[in-house]
Structures are given as C-alpha cells and as structure tokens.
C-alpha cells in the first residue's frame, strides 16, 4: 500500500468517533516500533517527522524507510506527515519529497520561536493549502502557541501565554481552508509540561470544547499530548537518570478531547522515555554489552508497547481495514471539487 492522505484517515476517524496517534520518528527503530504496534492493534497510523528529524536522518533515508514500511505492512494505511513546518518552503519541500501531509505552523514566525500575527498565519497557511491540495496533500495548521520547545521549535513558556481564541479559530479555518487545526489549550512540548496533575486551571479543555462547537466538521489536533507516565521516568532514574518529577496530559483528558472533535494526537516524549529507560537498563545490567542491537532491540520493544497502548486508548485499534486507501490523485480531485463548490 502506498503512503496515503491524512485527510482520509481523519475523515474516517470522525465517522468512527476515534482519534489517531501521530508518532514522531528520527530513525529506523522508531519506525519499526510504530509499524509493529500498528500491525498488532490493526491501526491506521500517522508517522511524523520534524525539521530536526529530517536534518538528523536526512530526507532520502527517512522517505525510503517509510516506503519500506508501506511495502512490509501493506494492510496498514500510513501517513507521512511533516511536523511543525516553519515556512511554506519547508512544507513544499516535504510535499515534493513525497510527504502526504504537512503542518504549516504559522502561529510562529519562520524562526520557529516568535509568535506571529493572525494575518501572517493566514497568509502562509493559505499559500501551503493551495500548493498541497493541488497534489492531494493534507494541511494541518495551528492557531495559538504551545509552550515549551522541541527540536528548536516552540514559543517557550508554560503554554498558558498564547491560548487559542475560539472566535479566531473559526475565522482562521474559513480563511485558509486547512484540513486540521492544532489548538493551544495549555499543553507544552517536551517532558516538563505540568508541575502537578493538570486540572481546568492549566489544561483548558473548555476552550477545546468551545472550538469544536464552532467548528464541528474541522479535525482538531492536540499537540504536546504525551502523558509522561511515572513508571517510565522511574525506570530512567532507577538506572542512573536524573529526571525531575513532572506530569503530562492524562489519557482521560485526551479521550475527552476525542469526544469533542480531536482526531490527531501527537505523542513523542512518551516514546523517548521508553527508549531511554530500556537502553539505560541494558547498560547498567549488562555493562559488557557493546553491540548496538543488544540495546536497540529492547528500546524498540519498549516503544512498541507504548505506541500499541496509545493506539488502543485513542480508539484507532481495529480500524486499519475499514476502508480502501485512496490514491493522492483522487484526493487532489476531491479538493478541486470542494474548491469549485465553495
């Protein structure tokens, strides 16, 4: 099965009332972990790469690893998504390479750190939408800014400084025609999201619910949604790590979001924690080991367990075979018809 459009997966998820995890990758083992979890749970999957990942792995390596995944797992609908594109040029380069979905994060300026204006965000997102849709490619956008920084991208802070305004979100979607909208409700990139279990003061689910009421057919996206399980941190610290106490986004809050229009849920930190804990364990318990396979295999298995669990918790498990994947050319024709009918 060829790589497929994210729009189709999100449309099907909306019909079924479930969410789809979007898991970041930098190397072969992470891709293998995701794909094995997808096969085990029979889940459609979104694999995403940041600009940092594209630089680290190199575009051609990354793309061909994904082509290999599509060949080895033909029963799984797979999306290759550009995470946090910082400019139209970044998004266009991903599309030209073969990515089937891109995020134009115009909530920040091209430096990936400075909050932008509404007009700037609309302009760059609309430019990407026109280029992408002509090729059948999905566009995710963002309004409001997350806290924290990941791979050099992010506004910093706690995540409460630039929350999404529901009225602006409604105006933005109408102006840009984006397929999916990432919103800022208090979450942050990285492991250190909250200093206590989040409640309504620091995780604004009421804002998400209001946006869904205004945009009932728009696919919402939750970024910074790793749950940062204590047991994963404990493993790291047990084997020599020094991670501080922290709290992520509770799974039950993500599930509430899924009931209110969230169709894409970004998860990265949880997988990093699982990988790091597994590697540290091998190094401490078997210090004589030096073959990378001796620690990368358990690392891969640890990530697979986390991904499979999230796929089940988000409701995507069992849905890989629900529909026939559409060629990108068919999606391009659909977008063309939507534009004519607008």
Buried (B, 14 or more C-beta within 10 A) or exposed (E): BBBBBBBBBBBBBBEBEBBBBBBBBBBBBBBBBBBBBBBBBBBBBBBBBBBBBBEBBEBEEBBEBBBBBBEEBEEBBBBBBBBBBBBBEBBBBBBEBBBBBBBBBBBBBBEBBEBBEBEBBBBBBBBBBBBBBEBBBBBBBBBBBBBBBBBBBBBBBBBBBBBBBBEBBBBBBEBBBBBBBBBBBBBBBBBBBBEEEBEEEBBBBEBBBBBBEEBEEBBBBBBBBBBBBEEBBEBBBEBEBEBEEBBBBBBEBBBBBBBBBBBBBBBBBBBBBBBBBBBBBBBEEEEEEEEEEBBBBBBBBBBBBBBBBBBBBBBBBBBBEEBEBBEBEEBBEBBEEEEEEE
